[in-house]
Amino acid sequence: MNDQRRHTRIIVTHYGGPDALQLLEEDRPEPKDGEVRVRVLAAGVSLPDVMMREGIHPETPTLPFTPGWDLVGVVDQLGNGISTLEKGQIVAALPINGAYAEFVCLPQRELVPVPSGLDAAEAVSLVLNYVTAYQMLHGSANVRPGQRVLIHGAAGGVGSALLQLGRLARLQMYGTCASHGASTVSSLGGVPIDYQHQDFVTEIRRFTSEGVDVVFDGIGGAHIWRSRKALRPGGTVVAYGITSSLRGGRSTSGRSRGRHRFRAVAIFGLYIAAGWLLPGRKRVVPYSIQWLKRLRPGLFRENLIALFDLLHQQKIRPLIAKRFPLVEARQAHELLEKGGVTGKIVLVSNGSASSEQGEWT
């Protein structure tokens, strides 16, 4: 793009399939007082983005909107009153929407400094996926070395993060995945369970006799009930997603379902309540990264900084499924909806698009 005052962002024009994603060229946004303009290097692509595009996520903004939960970028311009950041600094953020853009303006308090020398796509993987995994492991589940855990979607973005962090916590891990993801799960320290051809409750009973201590379930709905059956007495299901509200776990409806966006949450709540009330001492605990961040923003920042340190030390290494240029956001969504993606899909902006490594210093 020749005009230095212009930029590109992706907008959702209507609730539906990937065709709802459109390119918009406009003037670059100007930071207000207390805001920072960030040149986006990498933006994550996740199922919550898909659910927003479908209009079925509780956080869905009013149409038209720019999707994108997580980003890593370079401070490009400072608004008035900025004291802790400077131009050229690398930062990360979890804006929940707006990251699918070349430039975005965010409040200073939302930005977390990123160590130099890291890969942009790997760094952005930490913001949503690894913070989610870290907080569920050490907060919601409060895991201890030697405990047994079951991870659903273990080869995916959050699943692979749980495996890597779980290995550091010295857990005994089992992970459901498609057959082609089995080698990934094994390489990350988990015992793979092929959910397409095996019943995970039966397999867990075969491996452990009494069940696991914790199940991490991002599917929601009736699946929580199945997960509860894999627990030992006194065990916990950490429920962190409602992807079962997508058709077959993925979307393709192509029609507005915004009016139903809280139905899955209501059903989710019923399963959680039932988990506490029924016998067996098996709890269902909800987790939401955005609500925990709103309630305890300092904890989010602290956990993300700790994860950046682990990445810098090469104790964790996010799996990158594919890097797409920002303008190919529609193709990125199509790939995610096919299912079976190993790791994280990332959108990279102009300068990063040509480099497979996407490194910056």
Summary of the structure (lengths in Angstrom):
residues: 361
radius of gyration: 20.0
end to end distance: 23.6
largest distance: 65.6
contacts: 1275
relative contact order: 0.17
helix: 38%
strand: 26%
